[in-house]
Amino acid sequence: VNDELNSIALNAMDTKSGEVNDENLSESQKTFLSKYIKSQEEWEELAVVASHRSVGGVKCSEKGESIILNINRPLAVGISDTLAKLILKGAYLVGGDEGEISGGGDVEDDHGTLAKLYDEDFFAAFGKAFGEDGVCYVGGPDEQHLPGLMLHGVAGLHGSVELVEGSGIYVGGVEAAVEKVLEGGCKAEDFRFFIGRKVFAPGFLDAYCRNGAYTPFAVPRGLILKQCIGLPQPLFHEVLKLSGGEMSDISAIEVLKRRDLEEEK
């Protein structure tokens, strides 16, 4: 792999200008580079199925789609004002140089997703609740312009929907979550925020699982709700070791490749 990457780097470099130009690459090199970049983006990816074949707590834009959320791609610890606006409003509603929001009520984006136009008082309350200890993740590369999602395990939280019946994992209810945290009934760490998601056309997620690109697991809800910050071992390896068998062996092999994890074998 390293030899091929070095060859690509040499071929892509324009000797006259010193700039990188992918037009100098062969089609096979372009294909290799594309696959390599994709593999790096999906390296040790761990995700929860938020909707499968349009059934689940997260609304799909097209019938039959499936949606997953990467749960081990932390974006920020402590939610800034700008990030809060992206979570609550989405990029398509954050207008102007300073991302100002105006108005009230609800609006609907091009996917039919409702985004409530919160007032500045709520933004201030959200900041008090999650500004310091809230954690946000990159849920995936798709639909990052939409308002973010919030996962949690707080049953009965007003405005929330169970991801899958009986799972004890819920999505939504941000207003009630802010109130709970400010009142001391919950901690900011009890909630996970996500920007973006990964969307699969009908049948594609099933096909990826059959081909081995993804391996489905049934895991304790606590692992899905656990924050991936400062863990003694990466959540990806915790899940694989818990599953046992071949998956545990794969984890052991991957750990050997990482110097930062050698002492945690």
C-alpha positions as CSV (number, residue, x, y, z in Angstrom):
1,V,0.0,0.0,0.0
2,N,2.8,2.4,0.9
3,D,4.6,1.7,-2.3
4,E,1.5,2.5,-4.3
5,L,0.8,5.7,-2.4
6,N,4.4,6.8,-2.9
7,S,4.1,6.1,-6.6
8,I,0.9,8.0,-6.8
9,A,2.5,11.0,-5.0
10,L,5.4,11.0,-7.5
11,N,3.2,10.8,-10.5
12,A,0.8,13.4,-9.3
13,M,3.5,16.0,-8.7
14,D,3.9,18.5,-11.5
15,T,7.7,18.9,-11.8
16,K,7.4,22.4,-13.4
17,S,4.9,24.0,-11.0
18,G,5.4,21.8,-8.0
19,E,1.7,21.4,-7.6
20,V,-0.3,18.2,-7.3
21,N,-2.3,17.3,-10.4
22,D,-4.4,14.2,-10.5
23,E,-4.6,14.3,-14.2
24,N,-1.2,12.8,-14.3
25,L,-2.5,9.6,-12.7
26,S,-3.6,6.5,-14.5
27,E,-7.2,5.3,-14.1
28,S,-6.0,2.4,-12.0
29,Q,-4.2,4.8,-9.7
30,K,-7.2,7.1,-9.4
31,T,-9.3,4.0,-8.5
32,F,-6.8,2.9,-5.9
33,L,-6.6,6.4,-4.4
34,S,-10.4,6.7,-4.2
35,K,-10.7,3.3,-2.5
36,Y,-7.9,4.2,-0.1
37,I,-9.5,7.5,0.9
38,K,-12.8,5.7,1.5
39,S,-11.2,3.1,3.6
40,Q,-9.6,5.8,5.8
41,E,-12.9,7.5,6.2
42,E,-14.6,4.3,7.3
43,W,-11.7,2.9,9.4
44,E,-13.0,1.3,12.5
45,E,-16.4,2.8,11.9
46,L,-19.1,1.9,14.4
47,A,-22.6,2.9,13.8
48,V,-26.2,2.5,15.0
49,V,-29.0,1.9,12.6
50,A,-31.4,4.8,13.0
51,S,-33.8,3.7,10.3
52,H,-33.9,0.5,8.2
53,R,-36.1,0.4,5.1
54,S,-37.7,3.6,6.3
55,V,-38.7,2.0,9.7
56,G,-37.1,3.7,12.7
57,G,-36.9,6.8,14.8
58,V,-35.2,8.9,12.1
59,K,-37.3,10.0,9.1
60,C,-36.1,9.0,5.7
61,S,-36.5,11.3,2.7
62,E,-37.3,8.5,0.3
63,K,-39.3,5.3,0.9
64,G,-37.1,2.2,1.6
65,E,-34.0,4.1,2.6
66,S,-31.8,3.2,5.5
67,I,-29.9,5.6,7.8
68,I,-27.0,4.9,10.1
69,L,-25.2,7.2,12.6
70,N,-21.5,6.9,13.3
71,I,-21.2,6.8,17.0
72,N,-17.4,6.9,17.3
73,R,-16.5,10.0,15.4
74,P,-16.4,12.8,18.0
75,L,-16.5,16.3,16.5
76,A,-16.4,18.5,19.6
77,V,-16.5,18.3,23.4
78,G,-18.3,21.5,24.4
79,I,-20.8,22.9,22.0
80,S,-20.0,26.4,20.7
81,D,-22.6,28.9,19.6
82,T,-22.0,28.2,16.0
83,L,-22.2,24.4,16.4
84,A,-25.3,24.8,18.5
85,K,-27.0,26.7,15.6
86,L,-26.0,23.9,13.2
87,I,-27.4,21.3,15.5
88,L,-30.7,23.1,16.1
89,K,-31.2,24.8,12.7
90,G,-29.0,23.1,10.2
91,A,-26.8,24.9,7.7
92,Y,-29.7,25.7,5.3
93,L,-31.3,27.9,8.0
94,V,-28.1,29.6,9.3
95,G,-28.1,32.7,7.2
96,G,-26.0,35.9,7.1
97,D,-22.4,36.4,8.0
98,E,-23.0,35.8,11.6
99,G,-25.5,32.9,11.2
100,E,-28.4,34.8,12.6
101,I,-31.8,33.2,13.0
102,S,-35.0,35.1,13.0
103,G,-38.7,34.4,13.2
104,G,-40.6,31.7,15.0
105,G,-42.6,28.6,14.4
106,D,-41.6,25.7,12.2
107,V,-40.1,25.5,8.7
108,E,-39.7,22.5,6.4
109,D,-36.5,21.8,4.4
110,D,-36.3,20.1,1.0
111,H,-36.5,16.7,2.6
112,G,-39.6,17.4,4.6
113,T,-37.7,17.6,7.9
114,L,-39.2,20.0,10.4
115,A,-36.8,22.4,12.0
116,K,-38.2,24.7,14.7
117,L,-37.1,28.3,14.7
118,Y,-35.9,28.6,18.2
119,D,-35.6,32.1,19.7
120,E,-32.4,33.6,21.3
121,D,-33.6,32.7,24.8
122,F,-33.6,29.0,23.9
123,F,-30.1,29.3,22.3
124,A,-28.9,30.8,25.6
125,A,-30.5,28.0,27.6
126,F,-29.0,25.4,25.2
127,G,-25.6,27.0,25.7
128,K,-25.9,26.8,29.5
129,A,-26.9,23.2,29.3
130,F,-24.5,21.9,26.7
131,G,-21.9,24.6,26.0
132,E,-19.3,23.1,28.3
133,D,-19.9,19.4,28.6
134,G,-22.1,18.6,25.5
135,V,-20.5,16.2,23.0
136,C,-21.2,16.3,19.2
137,Y,-20.3,13.6,16.7
138,V,-20.1,13.5,12.9
139,G,-22.9,11.1,12.2
140,G,-21.9,10.7,8.5
141,P,-21.2,12.5,5.3
142,D,-24.8,12.8,4.1
143,E,-27.3,15.6,4.8
144,Q,-25.0,17.6,7.0
145,H,-27.0,20.6,6.1
146,L,-30.0,19.3,8.0
147,P,-30.6,20.0,11.8
148,G,-28.6,17.6,14.0
149,L,-30.0,14.6,15.8
150,M,-29.9,13.8,19.5
151,L,-29.7,10.3,20.9
152,H,-30.3,9.4,24.5
153,G,-31.7,6.8,26.9
154,V,-34.1,9.0,28.8
155,A,-37.5,7.3,28.7
156,G,-40.5,9.6,28.6
157,L,-38.6,12.7,27.5
158,H,-41.2,14.9,25.9
159,G,-40.8,15.1,22.1
160,S,-38.6,12.1,21.8
161,V,-39.2,8.9,19.8
162,E,-37.9,5.5,20.5
163,L,-35.4,4.5,17.8
164,V,-36.6,0.9,17.7
165,E,-39.5,-0.4,19.8
166,G,-38.1,-1.9,23.0
167,S,-34.5,-0.6,22.4
168,G,-34.6,2.0,25.2
169,I,-32.8,4.4,22.8
170,Y,-34.5,7.6,21.9
171,V,-34.1,10.4,19.4
172,G,-35.3,14.0,19.8
173,G,-36.8,16.0,22.6
174,V,-34.1,18.6,22.7
175,E,-36.2,21.2,24.5
176,A,-37.0,18.8,27.3
177,A,-33.4,17.8,27.4
178,V,-32.3,21.3,28.0
179,E,-34.8,21.7,30.8
180,K,-33.7,18.4,32.4
181,V,-30.0,19.3,32.3
182,L,-30.6,22.8,33.7
183,E,-32.8,21.4,36.5
184,G,-30.2,18.8,37.4
185,G,-32.4,15.8,36.4
186,C,-29.9,14.8,33.7
187,K,-26.3,15.5,32.8
188,A,-25.1,16.9,29.5
189,E,-23.2,13.6,29.0
190,D,-26.5,11.7,28.9
191,F,-27.2,13.1,25.4
192,R,-25.3,12.5,22.1
193,F,-25.6,15.1,19.3
194,F,-24.9,14.3,15.7
195,I,-24.2,16.4,12.6
196,G,-24.9,14.4,9.4
197,R,-25.7,10.8,8.8
198,K,-25.0,8.1,6.3
199,V,-28.0,7.4,4.0
200,F,-28.3,4.2,1.9
201,A,-30.6,3.8,-1.1
202,P,-33.2,1.0,-0.8
203,G,-31.5,-2.4,-0.4
204,F,-27.9,-1.0,-0.3
205,L,-27.4,-1.4,3.5
206,D,-28.5,-5.1,3.3
207,A,-26.2,-5.6,0.3
208,Y,-23.2,-4.2,2.2
209,C,-23.9,-6.5,5.1
210,R,-24.2,-9.5,2.8
211,N,-20.9,-8.6,1.2
212,G,-19.1,-8.1,4.5
213,A,-18.6,-4.3,4.3
214,Y,-20.7,-4.0,7.5
215,T,-21.2,-6.6,10.2
216,P,-24.5,-6.2,12.2
217,F,-24.4,-6.7,16.0
218,A,-26.9,-6.7,18.7
219,V,-25.2,-4.9,21.6
220,P,-26.2,-3.5,25.1
221,R,-27.8,-0.1,24.8
222,G,-25.2,1.2,27.2
223,L,-22.5,0.8,24.5
224,I,-24.5,2.8,22.0
225,L,-25.2,5.6,24.5
226,K,-21.6,5.7,25.9
227,Q,-19.7,8.8,25.0
228,C,-16.5,8.0,23.0
229,I,-14.3,10.4,24.9
230,G,-11.3,9.3,27.1
231,L,-12.3,5.6,27.0
232,P,-9.7,3.1,28.3
233,Q,-10.1,1.3,25.0
234,P,-11.7,2.4,21.7
235,L,-15.4,1.7,21.6
236,F,-14.9,-0.2,18.3
237,H,-12.6,-2.7,20.0
238,E,-14.9,-3.0,23.0
239,V,-17.8,-4.0,20.8
240,L,-15.7,-6.5,18.8
241,K,-14.2,-8.1,21.9
242,L,-17.6,-8.4,23.5
243,S,-18.9,-10.2,20.4
244,G,-16.2,-12.8,20.7
245,G,-15.1,-15.3,18.0
246,E,-13.7,-14.0,14.7
247,M,-14.6,-10.4,15.6
248,S,-12.5,-10.6,18.7
249,D,-9.6,-12.0,16.7
250,I,-9.9,-9.1,14.2
251,S,-9.8,-6.6,17.1
252,A,-6.6,-8.3,18.5
253,I,-4.9,-8.1,15.1
254,E,-5.9,-4.4,14.6
255,V,-4.6,-3.6,18.1
256,L,-1.2,-5.0,17.1
257,K,-1.0,-2.5,14.3
258,R,-1.5,0.5,16.6
259,R,1.4,1.5,18.9
260,D,-0.9,3.6,21.0
261,L,-2.9,0.5,22.0
262,E,-0.2,-2.0,22.4
263,E,-0.3,-1.8,26.2
264,E,-4.1,-2.4,26.3
265,K,-4.1,-5.8,24.5
